[in-house]
Amino acid sequence: MDNDTAAVAGSDGVSLHRGFPNSAEDQARDRLALDLNRLLVRHPSSTYLFRISGHRWAEQGIYDGDIAVIDRGIEPKDSDLTVLWQNDSFTLCPRHRLPAGEEVWGTIVAVIHQYRS
C-alpha cells in the first residue's frame, strides 16, 4: 500500500478507506475490495434493479426512491422480502405473508439508499 491510501478493518467489520483509490491495489487485496457487483449480485443473469415507489416500507428502512436488488435465481426463505407480479404491477410482500395462489417473482437481496442524487 502506498503512502496516499490506507484501508483498515475496524472491530465492527467496517473497512475504513482514505486517500485516492487504486484499483490495482483493490484487486490485490481481494478481501477489502469494494466492488458492488461482487457484494450484491450472486446471479448476474437473474438479478434486476428496481426503484421503490411509495412509503409503505419506511418502517423496514426502505424508502421512496431506493433501489432494490432482486434475485430471481434464489429460493426465498420465509423471512425474505419478495416481489410479486400482482394486478399488472410489481409489489413487495414478506414471503411469510404471501397470499394464497400468488407466486414469488423475485427475492430482494439488498436495498440501496442514496442520500444525494
PyMOL commands that set and color helices and strands:
alter all, ss='L'
color gray80, all
select helices_A, chain A and resi 23-28+30-32+36-40+44-46+58-60+95-97
alter helices_A, ss='H'
color red, helices_A
select strands_A, chain A and resi 5-9+15-19+47-51+67-71+81-86+89-94+104-112
alter strands_A, ss='S'
color yellow, strands_A
deselect
rebuild
show_as cartoon
